[in-house]
Amino acid sequence: MSELEAIKTLNNPISDLISDDIFDLLNSRGLIHERAVRDYRIRVKFKTLRAQKIRTGDAIDSLRDEYPYLQFDTIRKIVHNPPKQATV
């Protein structure tokens, strides 16, 4: 991976959902909800850990190492409660 690709990957935490260009455009216009992106990444990481047969509590503890400002129960709620759908 080239250095530019590595930087773009760091800039777009949801590259599996949208392209880097679209992410940059949305982010430049203030349309990216940072907490929702963080919660999405936590859910993806949790599912990956659980697929590796890691116990739920241990997976949450591992996530707490990455996000030390979040409590155990907060991460538990993020991974077990689906996001609320926005109504228009």
C-alpha positions in Angstrom: 0.0 0.0 0.0 1.4 3.4 -0.9 1.8 6.1 1.6 -1.1 8.1 0.0 -3.4 5.1 0.2 -2.5 4.7 3.9 -3.3 8.3 4.6 -6.6 8.1 2.8 -7.6 5.0 4.7 -6.9 6.8 7.9 -9.0 9.8 6.8 -12.0 7.6 5.8 -13.0 5.3 8.7 -16.0 4.0 6.7 -14.2 3.2 3.5 -16.1 -0.1 3.3 -19.3 1.9 2.9 -18.4 5.0 0.8 -15.5 6.1 -1.3 -12.8 8.4 -0.1 -14.0 11.2 -2.4 -17.6 11.1 -1.1 -16.4 10.9 2.5 -14.2 14.0 2.0 -17.0 15.9 0.4 -19.5 15.0 3.1 -16.9 15.7 5.8 -16.0 19.1 4.3 -19.7 20.1 4.5 -20.1 19.0 8.1 -22.4 16.1 7.2 -20.5 13.3 8.9 -21.8 12.5 12.4 -18.5 11.5 14.2 -20.2 9.6 17.0 -22.2 7.5 14.6 -19.0 6.7 12.7 -17.3 5.7 15.9 -20.2 3.5 17.0 -20.3 1.9 13.6 -16.5 1.1 13.9 -17.1 -0.3 17.4 -19.9 -2.6 16.1 -17.7 -3.9 13.2 -14.7 -4.5 15.5 -17.0 -6.3 18.0 -18.4 -8.6 15.3 -14.9 -9.4 14.2 -13.8 -10.2 17.7 -16.9 -12.4 18.3 -16.3 -14.2 15.0 -12.9 -15.2 16.4 -14.8 -16.9 19.3 -13.7 -14.2 21.9 -16.1 -14.0 24.8 -18.4 -10.9 24.9 -16.9 -9.4 28.0 -13.4 -9.9 26.7 -14.3 -8.3 23.4 -15.8 -5.3 25.2 -12.7 -5.0 27.3 -10.6 -5.1 24.2 -12.7 -2.2 22.7 -12.3 -0.3 26.0 -8.5 -0.4 25.4 -9.1 1.4 22.1 -11.7 3.7 23.5 -10.7 4.3 27.1 -13.1 7.2 27.5 -16.1 4.9 27.1 -17.5 2.8 30.0 -18.1 -0.9 29.7 -21.8 -0.4 29.8 -21.6 2.3 27.1 -19.8 -0.1 24.7 -22.2 -2.9 25.6 -25.2 -0.7 24.6 -23.5 0.3 21.4 -22.9 -3.2 20.3 -26.2 -4.7 21.5 -28.6 -2.0 20.5 -29.0 -1.2 16.8 -28.8 2.4 15.8 -32.0 4.3 15.8 -33.2 5.1 12.3 -33.5 8.8 11.5 -37.0 9.9 10.5 -37.4 12.6 7.8 
